[in-house]
Amino acid sequence: MSFLKNRTMLGAICIVLSLLICFALTPLFNRSVSQKTAIVRVVKDIRNGDQITRDMVQTVEVGGYNLPENVVRQPGAAVGKYATADLSPGDYILSTKLTDVPAAENAYLYNLNGSKQAISVSIKSFAQGLSGKLISGDIVSVIAPDYKKQGSTVIPPELTYVEVIGVTSSSGYDTDSEQSSGGTGKNENEKQLPATVTLLASPEQAKILAELEADGKLHLSLVYRGSKENAARFTELQDKVLQILYPKPAEQKTEEKTAATSQKDTTNPENTAPESEGK
């Protein structure tokens, strides 16, 4: 190609290419870089498993160049969902870090139906919590030393069979979650010791547990570990005991009415007199 040997032609071609780059390609690139787009950004610390609320995020405009395709752009796509990773203020939220269901270690808190409550008690010594061996689903008895300041150690009838629904370390994570394993400088396979045990309790049981927690005196003994069906037998038996100890108001009224009727029948001479005497 002889024209390439012509310096004048080569110079003209270079000038044309440079003009094309300066006045055509460069503006297009700058326009794409400077183009703004709205995204959702974190404004408060969000921990793995937390449900994202409106005050945790904000919508901001940033340059759209080189943004991940799965970045969340609308608050409605993040609010109400659960984080699958720790997020810090200033972080962008990616759709891959969100889930519609709560994290496994918090799932049991979303299964409460109002009839029972979740209440945590402190494990102040290694022995009080069965040496860190308790897990979700266990059935335990709550032992109360010096119960009600009476000098005796008893298992209150209300707390004979109670279900464990969570065991939490001092870090706030459940002991069977990945986050509760040892961090830097520790054996990764080593789990942190439990600091609290969360129990599924009726309102009456919760009051007694709160009193024992305030006194700082309680021990947990393992009664059963196994299938959910067999564990349910223990809790059903405990529920029957609670129904006897704490009858519902309707049942109380029925019992009082029955007792009053019986008393009236036994004290009224007219009701107890033989029929022959009235003739």
C-alpha positions in Angstrom: 0.0 0.0 0.0 1.9 2.9 -1.4 -0.2 5.6 0.1 0.9 4.6 3.6 4.4 5.5 2.6 3.3 9.1 2.0 4.0 11.0 5.2 1.4 13.6 4.3 -1.3 11.0 4.0 -0.3 9.4 7.3 -0.4 12.7 9.0 -3.8 13.5 7.7 -5.1 10.1 8.8 -3.8 10.6 12.3 -5.3 14.1 12.5 -8.7 12.7 11.5 -8.5 9.9 14.0 -7.6 12.3 16.8 -10.4 14.6 15.9 -12.8 11.7 15.9 -11.6 10.6 19.4 -11.7 14.1 20.8 -15.0 15.2 19.5 -17.0 12.0 19.2 -15.7 9.1 21.4 -14.5 11.2 24.4 -17.8 13.1 24.8 -19.7 9.8 24.7 -17.5 8.3 27.3 -17.7 11.4 29.6 -21.5 11.4 29.2 -21.7 7.8 30.3 -19.4 8.4 33.2 -21.2 11.5 34.4 -24.7 10.1 34.0 -26.4 9.9 37.4 -28.5 7.1 38.7 -30.4 6.6 41.9 -29.3 3.7 44.2 -30.1 2.6 47.8 -27.3 3.2 50.3 -26.9 2.1 54.0 -27.0 4.8 56.6 -27.0 2.6 59.8 -25.1 -0.5 60.8 -27.0 -3.6 59.6 -26.1 -7.0 61.0 -26.5 -10.3 59.3 -30.1 -11.4 59.9 -31.5 -7.9 60.7 -34.7 -6.8 59.0 -34.1 -3.7 57.0 -36.2 -0.7 58.0 -36.7 2.6 56.2 -34.5 4.5 58.6 -31.5 2.2 57.8 -31.3 3.2 54.1 -31.5 6.3 51.9 -31.7 6.9 48.2 -28.8 8.8 46.7 -27.6 9.7 43.1 -24.2 8.5 42.0 -22.4 8.0 38.8 -23.9 5.1 36.9 -20.6 4.0 35.3 -19.3 0.6 36.4 -22.1 0.0 38.9 -23.0 -3.7 39.6 -26.1 -4.8 37.7 -27.7 -6.2 40.9 -27.4 -3.0 42.9 -30.7 -2.1 44.6 -32.1 1.1 43.1 -35.5 1.4 44.9 -36.0 1.5 48.7 -39.0 -0.8 48.4 -36.7 -3.5 47.1 -34.8 -3.5 50.4 -37.1 -2.4 53.1 -38.8 -5.3 54.9 -36.2 -7.8 53.7 -33.4 -9.4 55.8 -29.7 -8.9 55.4 -27.5 -12.0 54.6 -24.3 -10.1 55.4 -23.1 -7.3 57.7 -23.6 -3.9 56.1 -21.9 -0.6 57.1 -23.0 3.0 56.5 -22.0 4.0 53.0 -22.3 0.5 51.5 -24.4 -0.1 48.4 -27.0 -2.9 48.8 -26.9 -5.7 46.4 -29.9 -7.9 45.7 -27.7 -11.0 46.5 -27.3 -9.8 50.1 -31.0 -9.7 50.7 -33.5 -12.5 51.5 -37.3 -12.6 52.0 -37.1 -14.9 55.0 -35.4 -14.3 58.4 -31.9 -15.8 59.0 -31.9 -19.3 60.4 -30.8 -18.3 63.8 -33.7 -15.9 64.2 -36.4 -17.9 62.5 -37.9 -19.2 65.7 -38.8 -15.7 66.8 -41.1 -15.4 63.8 -43.1 -18.6 64.6 -44.7 -17.2 67.8 -48.5 -17.2 67.5 -49.4 -15.2 70.7 -50.2 -18.2 72.9 -46.6 -18.4 74.1 -43.7 -16.1 74.5 -39.9 -16.2 74.0 -37.9 -15.3 77.1 -34.2 -15.5 77.7 -32.4 -16.4 81.0 -28.8 -15.8 81.7 -26.2 -18.5 82.0 -23.9 -17.1 84.7 -21.8 -20.2 85.1 -20.7 -23.0 82.8 -22.6 -25.6 84.8 -25.9 -23.7 84.8 -26.4 -24.1 81.1 -25.4 -27.8 80.9 -21.8 -27.0 80.0 -22.8 -25.4 76.8 -24.4 -28.6 75.4 -28.0 -27.3 75.1 -29.4 -26.8 71.6 -32.7 -25.7 70.1 -35.5 -28.3 70.5 -34.2 -29.6 73.8 -36.7 -30.1 76.7 -35.3 -28.9 80.0 -36.4 -28.6 83.6 -35.7 -25.3 85.5 -34.3 -25.9 88.9 -34.7 -23.1 91.4 -32.3 -23.0 94.4 -33.8 -21.4 97.5 -37.1 -21.0 95.7 -39.1 -18.0 96.9 -36.6 -17.6 99.8 -37.9 -20.8 101.4 -34.6 -22.4 101.7 -35.4 -25.4 99.5 -34.3 -26.3 96.0 -37.2 -27.3 93.8 -38.4 -27.7 90.2 -41.5 -25.4 90.1 -44.4 -27.4 88.6 -44.8 -24.6 86.0 -41.3 -25.2 84.8 -41.0 -29.0 84.7 -40.9 -29.3 80.9 -39.8 -26.2 78.9 -38.6 -26.1 75.3 -35.4 -24.5 74.4 -35.7 -22.4 71.2 -32.3 -20.7 71.1 -28.9 -20.6 72.7 -27.0 -17.4 72.3 -23.4 -16.4 72.9 -22.2 -13.1 74.4 -21.7 -11.8 70.8 -25.4 -11.9 70.2 -25.3 -14.8 67.7 -26.8 -18.2 68.3 -24.1 -20.8 69.2 -24.9 -23.0 66.3 -24.5 -20.2 63.7 -21.3 -19.6 61.7 -20.8 -16.1 63.3 -20.5 -17.6 66.7 -17.3 -19.6 65.8 -14.0 -18.3 66.9 -12.6 -15.3 65.0 -9.1 -14.0 64.6 -6.6 -15.7 66.9 -9.0 -18.5 67.8 -9.7 -21.9 66.5 -12.3 -21.5 63.8 -14.0 -24.7 64.9 -14.3 -23.5 68.5 -17.8 -22.2 69.4 -18.3 -19.4 71.9 -19.9 -20.4 75.2 -23.6 -19.6 75.7 -24.5 -16.5 77.6 -28.3 -16.9 77.5 -30.8 -19.6 76.7 -34.1 -18.6 75.1 -37.2 -20.6 76.2 -40.7 -20.9 74.9 -43.0 -20.1 77.8 -46.5 -19.2 78.6 -47.1 -15.8 80.3 -47.3 -17.6 83.7 -44.0 -19.4 83.1 -42.4 -16.2 81.8 -43.2 -14.4 85.1 -41.5 -17.1 87.2 -38.5 -17.2 84.9 -38.2 -13.4 85.2 -38.2 -13.7 89.0 -35.5 -16.4 88.9 -33.5 -14.3 86.5 -33.7 -11.4 88.9 -32.6 -13.6 91.8 -29.8 -14.9 89.6 -30.5 -18.5 90.7 -31.5 -21.1 88.3 -30.1 -24.3 86.7 -31.2 -26.1 83.6 -31.3 -29.8 83.4 -31.8 -31.7 80.2 -34.9 -33.9 80.1 -35.2 -34.9 76.5 -33.5 -34.5 73.2 -34.9 -36.1 70.1 -37.8 -36.0 67.6 -40.2 -33.1 67.6 -43.1 -35.5 68.1 -41.8 -36.9 71.3 -40.7 -33.4 72.5 -44.3 -32.2 72.0 -45.5 -34.9 74.4 -43.5 -33.2 77.2 -44.8 -29.7 76.4 -48.4 -31.0 76.1 -48.1 -32.5 79.5 -46.7 -29.2 80.9 -49.6 -27.3 79.2 -52.1 -29.6 81.0 -50.4 -28.8 84.3 -50.6 -25.1 83.6 -54.3 -25.3 82.8 -54.9 -26.9 86.2 -52.7 -24.4 88.1 -54.0 -21.4 86.1 -57.6 -22.0 84.9 -59.0 -19.5 82.4 -61.5 -16.9 83.7 -64.4 -18.7 81.9 -63.4 -22.0 83.6 -63.1 -20.2 87.0 -66.6 -18.7 86.6 -68.0 -22.1 85.7 -66.3 -23.7 88.7 -67.6 -20.9 91.0 -71.1 -21.2 89.7 -71.1 -25.0 90.1 -69.8 -24.7 93.7 -72.4 -22.0 94.5 -75.2 -24.2 93.1 -73.9 -27.2 95.1 -73.7 -25.1 98.3 -77.3 -23.8 97.7 -78.6 -27.3 97.2 -77.0 -28.5 100.5 -78.1 -25.6 102.6 -81.7 -25.0 101.4 -84.1 -27.1 103.5 -86.7 -27.1 100.7 -84.3 -28.7 98.3 -83.2 -31.3 100.7 -86.5 -32.2 102.3 -88.1 -35.5 101.3 -91.2 -35.3 99.1 -93.2 -37.3 101.6 -92.8 -34.6 104.2 -94.5 -32.0 102.0 -97.7 -34.0 101.5 
